[in-house]
């Protein structure tokens, strides 16, 4: 999941923030960023959460808590907690963190890890335009996805689109998974261990990394996510216009 979120951020056309919101702990800092840090990482998500509890206006200073993912700085990282025990400290701060995300000058991709547990950052899901579940098309993962999708449907309601990202490493086709789970498949990702390890473990990329099938698939996923977000925005605007017309204003 983190690998997909990171690759999506690296291929995003424009200013984007990758926020590690997984209560189980961070992954990017110890993987992709391990050999790329040019300075101490700073306080990250936990520091932002603590600052927001003391000074709500700190939402305007979100960038100070982030690290550049790319040389241009268009893609940035808000790295997550290192110790899962700190998830309890985040619990009362999530709504403030979401306000900071909404004030961010750009798009936000939040990596939530596995949803459905008691520590799931529900406030982040409630504010999302698009929610993507990443899974392999295997019996175990499709079966495990059912209750988690039920949680997602309950939390996001009709305010967001839910889609699937299928890692092409299993016995079922995307069409079969889509039919069984009744959720559209946004894209299939190539199962490519060398490219995936660049993102997950920080291994040195091959010369063909940026043009690899995996990275092209992630670009496709990004286009589908942006399309879904635009559709949500259109629906919101139509509902607002209907409400205004109904009020006679």
C-alpha positions as CSV (number, residue, x, y, z in Angstrom):
1,X,0.0,0.0,0.0
2,X,2.8,2.4,0.9
3,X,4.7,1.4,-2.2
4,X,1.7,2.3,-4.4
5,X,1.1,5.6,-2.5
6,X,4.7,6.6,-2.9
7,X,4.8,5.7,-6.6
8,X,1.6,7.6,-7.1
9,X,3.1,10.7,-5.5
10,X,6.3,10.5,-7.6
11,X,4.2,10.4,-10.8
12,X,1.7,13.1,-9.8
13,X,1.6,16.0,-12.2
14,X,1.8,19.0,-9.9
15,X,2.2,19.9,-6.2
16,X,1.3,16.9,-4.0
17,X,1.8,15.9,-0.4
18,X,2.2,12.2,0.6
19,X,1.0,11.9,4.2
20,X,1.9,8.8,6.1
21,X,-1.2,8.3,8.3
22,X,-0.9,4.6,9.0
23,X,-1.2,4.0,12.7
24,X,1.0,1.0,12.4
25,X,4.0,3.2,11.6
26,X,6.0,4.9,8.8
27,X,7.7,3.2,5.9
28,X,8.9,5.8,3.4
29,X,11.6,7.3,5.7
30,X,13.2,3.9,6.3
31,X,12.8,2.8,2.7
32,X,12.8,5.2,-0.3
33,X,14.1,8.1,1.8
34,X,16.8,6.3,3.7
35,X,19.6,7.3,1.3
36,X,18.0,10.5,0.1
37,X,17.8,12.6,3.3
38,X,20.0,15.7,3.1
39,X,19.1,17.0,6.6
40,X,17.6,15.6,9.8
41,X,14.0,14.6,9.1
42,X,12.3,16.8,11.7
43,X,9.2,16.0,13.7
44,X,6.8,14.9,10.9
45,X,3.2,13.9,11.5
46,X,3.6,13.6,15.3
47,X,5.2,17.0,15.6
48,X,2.4,18.5,13.5
49,X,-0.3,16.9,15.6
50,X,1.3,18.2,18.8
51,X,1.7,21.7,17.3
52,X,-2.0,21.7,16.2
53,X,-3.1,20.8,19.7
54,X,-1.3,23.9,21.1
55,X,-1.7,26.3,18.2
56,X,-4.6,25.5,15.8
57,X,-3.3,28.1,13.3
58,X,-0.2,25.8,12.8
59,X,-2.2,24.3,9.9
60,X,-0.8,27.2,7.8
61,X,2.8,25.9,8.6
62,X,2.3,22.4,7.3
63,X,5.1,22.6,4.9
64,X,7.6,23.1,7.7
65,X,6.9,19.6,8.8
66,X,7.5,18.0,5.4
67,X,10.4,16.7,3.4
68,X,11.0,16.9,-0.4
69,X,10.4,13.6,-2.2
70,X,11.7,15.0,-5.5
71,X,14.4,17.4,-6.5
72,X,11.9,20.0,-7.6
73,X,10.1,19.8,-4.3
74,X,6.7,19.5,-6.0
75,X,6.2,16.2,-4.2
76,X,6.7,16.3,-0.4
77,X,6.5,13.8,2.4
78,X,4.8,14.2,5.8
79,X,6.4,11.1,7.4
80,X,4.4,9.1,10.0
81,X,5.0,7.8,13.4
82,X,7.9,5.5,14.2
83,X,6.4,3.8,17.2
84,X,2.8,2.4,16.8
85,X,2.2,3.2,20.5
86,X,2.2,6.9,19.5
87,X,-1.1,6.3,17.6
88,X,-3.0,7.1,20.8
89,X,-1.4,10.6,20.8
90,X,-2.6,11.2,17.3
91,X,-6.2,10.2,18.0
92,X,-7.4,13.6,19.4
93,X,-5.5,15.5,16.7
94,X,-6.7,14.0,13.5
95,X,-9.4,16.6,12.8
96,X,-6.8,19.4,13.1
97,X,-4.5,17.4,10.8
98,X,-7.3,17.2,8.3
99,X,-7.9,20.9,8.4
100,X,-4.2,21.4,7.7
101,X,-4.5,19.0,4.7
102,X,-7.5,21.0,3.4
103,X,-5.5,24.2,3.7
104,X,-2.5,22.7,1.8
105,X,-1.8,24.3,-1.6
106,X,-2.0,21.2,-3.7
107,X,-3.3,17.6,-3.6
108,X,-2.9,15.3,-0.6
109,X,-2.3,11.5,-0.9
110,X,-2.8,9.9,2.5
111,X,-1.5,6.4,3.2
112,X,-3.8,4.9,5.8
113,X,-2.6,1.3,5.9
114,X,-5.2,-1.2,6.8
115,X,-8.5,0.4,7.6
116,X,-11.2,-0.9,10.0
117,X,-9.3,-1.1,13.3
118,X,-10.0,1.1,16.3
119,X,-7.1,3.4,15.4
120,X,-8.1,4.1,11.8
121,X,-8.0,7.8,11.2
122,X,-11.7,8.2,10.4
123,X,-11.5,12.0,10.0
124,X,-9.1,11.5,7.1
125,X,-11.5,9.1,5.3
126,X,-14.4,11.5,5.9
127,X,-12.6,14.3,4.1
128,X,-11.4,12.2,1.2
129,X,-12.7,12.7,-2.4
130,X,-11.4,9.3,-3.5
131,X,-10.4,6.2,-1.6
132,X,-8.3,3.5,-3.2
133,X,-7.9,0.0,-1.7
134,X,-4.8,-1.9,-2.9
135,X,-4.9,-5.7,-3.0
136,X,-3.7,-8.8,-4.7
137,X,-6.3,-10.8,-6.5
138,X,-6.1,-13.8,-4.2
139,X,-8.8,-15.6,-2.2
140,X,-7.3,-14.5,1.1
141,X,-7.0,-10.8,0.2
142,X,-10.4,-10.6,-1.6
143,X,-12.0,-12.2,1.4
144,X,-10.3,-9.8,3.8
145,X,-11.3,-6.8,1.6
146,X,-15.1,-7.4,2.1
147,X,-15.4,-6.2,5.7
148,X,-12.9,-3.4,5.1
149,X,-15.0,-2.1,2.2
150,X,-18.1,-2.2,4.4
151,X,-16.2,0.1,6.8
152,X,-15.2,2.4,4.0
153,X,-18.8,2.6,2.7
154,X,-20.1,3.5,6.1
155,X,-17.5,6.1,6.8
156,X,-17.3,7.9,3.4
157,X,-21.0,7.5,2.5
158,X,-21.8,9.0,-0.9
159,X,-19.3,11.8,-0.4
160,X,-16.4,10.0,-2.1
161,X,-15.6,7.4,-4.8
162,X,-14.1,4.1,-3.7
163,X,-12.0,2.1,-6.2
164,X,-9.6,-0.8,-6.3
165,X,-6.0,-1.0,-7.4
166,X,-5.1,-4.6,-8.2
167,X,-1.5,-5.8,-8.0
168,X,-1.1,-8.3,-10.8
169,X,0.0,-11.2,-8.6
170,X,-2.9,-13.6,-8.1
171,X,-5.2,-16.2,-9.6
172,X,-8.3,-13.9,-10.3
173,X,-8.8,-11.4,-13.0
174,X,-9.6,-7.7,-12.3
175,X,-13.1,-8.3,-13.7
176,X,-13.7,-11.1,-11.3
177,X,-12.6,-9.1,-8.3
178,X,-14.6,-6.1,-9.4
179,X,-17.7,-8.3,-9.8
180,X,-17.3,-10.1,-6.4
181,X,-16.5,-6.9,-4.4
182,X,-18.9,-4.6,-6.4
183,X,-16.3,-1.9,-6.5
184,X,-14.7,-0.6,-9.7
185,X,-11.1,-1.4,-10.5
186,X,-9.2,1.8,-11.2
187,X,-6.1,0.0,-12.6
188,X,-3.9,-3.0,-12.4
189,X,-0.3,-2.6,-11.3
190,X,2.5,-4.7,-12.8
191,X,4.1,-7.1,-10.4
192,X,7.7,-6.0,-10.7
193,X,9.9,-6.8,-7.7
194,X,13.0,-4.7,-8.8
195,X,11.0,-1.6,-9.3
196,X,8.8,-2.1,-6.2
197,X,12.0,-2.5,-4.1
198,X,13.2,1.0,-5.2
199,X,10.0,2.4,-3.5
200,X,9.7,0.0,-0.6
201,X,13.4,-0.6,0.3
202,X,15.3,2.3,-1.3
203,X,17.3,0.1,-3.6
204,X,19.1,1.8,-6.5
205,X,16.8,2.3,-9.5
206,X,17.7,0.9,-12.9
207,X,18.0,3.2,-15.8
208,X,14.6,2.2,-17.0
209,X,12.9,2.8,-13.7
210,X,11.0,5.9,-14.6
211,X,9.7,4.3,-17.8
212,X,9.0,0.9,-16.3
213,X,5.7,-0.8,-16.6
214,X,5.0,-0.3,-12.9
215,X,5.6,3.4,-13.0
216,X,3.4,3.7,-16.1
217,X,0.7,1.8,-14.4
218,X,1.0,4.2,-11.4
219,X,0.6,7.2,-13.8
220,X,-2.6,5.5,-15.1
221,X,-3.8,5.1,-11.5
222,X,-3.2,8.8,-10.9
223,X,-5.2,9.8,-14.0
224,X,-8.1,7.6,-12.8
225,X,-8.0,9.0,-9.3
226,X,-8.0,12.6,-10.6
227,X,-10.9,11.7,-12.9
228,X,-12.8,10.3,-10.0
229,X,-12.1,13.4,-7.9
230,X,-13.4,15.6,-10.7
231,X,-16.6,13.6,-10.8
232,X,-17.0,14.0,-7.1
233,X,-16.5,17.7,-7.4
234,X,-19.1,17.9,-10.2
235,X,-21.6,16.0,-8.0
236,X,-21.0,18.4,-5.1
237,X,-21.5,21.4,-7.4
238,X,-24.7,20.0,-8.8
239,X,-26.0,19.2,-5.4
240,X,-25.1,22.8,-4.2
241,X,-26.8,24.3,-7.3
242,X,-30.0,22.2,-6.7
243,X,-30.1,23.2,-3.1
244,X,-29.7,26.9,-4.0
245,X,-32.4,26.6,-6.7
246,X,-34.7,24.8,-4.2
247,X,-34.3,27.6,-1.6
248,X,-35.3,30.2,-4.3
249,X,-32.1,32.1,-4.1
